[in-house]
Amino acid sequence: MDRKSIELSFASLTVVLTLITIIVFIIFGGGIIFYLIAIIAIIIAVLNGWILSNVDNKDFEVPFLIKKSIVPKKAHITNTKIKKK
């Protein structure tokens, strides 16, 4: 995934989790489910802010856990040149 799609994914996920948190609070009240979803939403929002704050960083890399879970693995291609005789 490129940087723009990761930013959009995290922004969308933050909005969706916030809406789910509000709905869970309305239905179930301030129970453990509400707090778990709220903590996850806050963590995703902080990661989103961190990614967005690294706009000028040319050496930007996706954090390890995110890269491991959402970035597809690419086939390893070596840059070997065929020698002509």
C-alpha positions, 0 to 999 in steps of 0.5 A, spaced: 500 500 500 502 506 498 502 512 503 495 515 501 491 509 501 494 508 508 492 515 510 485 514 508 484 507 511 486 510 518 482 516 517 476 512 515 477 506 520 477 512 526 471 515 523 468 508 523 470 506 530 468 513 533 461 511 530 461 504 533 463 507 540 457 512 540 452 507 538 455 502 543 455 507 548 447 509 547 445 501 547 449 498 552 452 504 556 459 505 559 460 498 560 467 494 558 465 493 551 464 501 550 471 502 553 475 497 549 472 500 543 474 507 545 481 505 547 482 502 540 479 508 536 484 512 540 490 508 538 488 508 531 487 516 531 493 517 534 497 512 529 493 516 524 495 523 527 503 520 527 502 518 520 499 525 517 505 528 521 510 525 517 508 528 511 515 531 510 519 525 512 522 522 506 524 516 509 517 515 512 516 507 513 510 504 515 510 502 523 512 495 523 506 492 526 502 495 521 506 493 515 506 486 517 499 486 518 496 490 512 502 491 507 502 485 502 508 482 501 512 483 494 515 477 490 523 478 491 526 479 485 533 480 484 537 485 480 541 480 476 543 482 469 544 476 464 551 476 461 551 476 454 557 472 451 
